[in-house]
């Protein structure tokens, strides 16, 4: 198979779950993985080498990776910075993504919340001096941090009462979303100014489009109706998109086709298409947007190569024009057969030849 290059028609991206890395390469995702510069740089070298050893034919990794001044891993997904800046305790585990623990603030605490100065609070108060030191030593910085999403972060603060207040006190929810949205963009703009990257840690596909593209994590939007999205969420996203361009949306839910006509009101460059969404309907709603087609990591783990090939073909047949599409599988678990990944890549290669 001809190796893939970064600017190739129909780019592919693979992201493995921390348990894959822990068992395949002995990497621990404890606090040091994210917050100790020496550990971060050493693991970055190891991850690039392992990716090349396993999937070099797919253009992944590097044969002889060299240390670089990285501030955030580009090889795993999972956001904890925004919840931490808002006060959440973060639980680190050796084989899992960092988990913000629920805060369950009172309504009075939520109403009193103000946007913090991210520079003065952990973890940015620890990471910014590291950036300064690394840049002084190396002359540049690379890597970014996952800046999460509005509802994701709000849920950590609010708990399930968040959705009750969509109806009982919508003004309180809108105010909270505005605060979180401003904080997210503040952090993303700062990261992009320092490293050139603000969303590769949300989805590596942004590197193929524009490394400076901001990808907003709308994981939890699948939990609300299109009507609620329009009433409660859309205006905050419009404000975010007005501050940071190019703008994209990560939607890992299976119902993107229901929200896509409303997403079309945003100036979108890219959208993540969650597995199970009606891809043809999404393309019709977002004709000029780059569609990042997401395969199902559970099917990738448990399916046969023939089933994965069929899944890949189904997505590609629905997504035209393919000049504005890519395909990925995110958060694959340990035990995912390499044969399934190569089965996906072989189908993509066939479509590349058709598009040549």
Beta strands, then each sheet from edge to edge (+ up, - down):
strand 1: 12-16
strand 2: 90-93
strand 3: 96-100
strand 4: 214-217
strand 5: 247-251
strand 6: 268-273
strand 7: 290-295
strand 8: 325-332
sheet 1: 1+ 8+ 7+ 6+ 5+ 4+
sheet 2: 2+ 3-
end
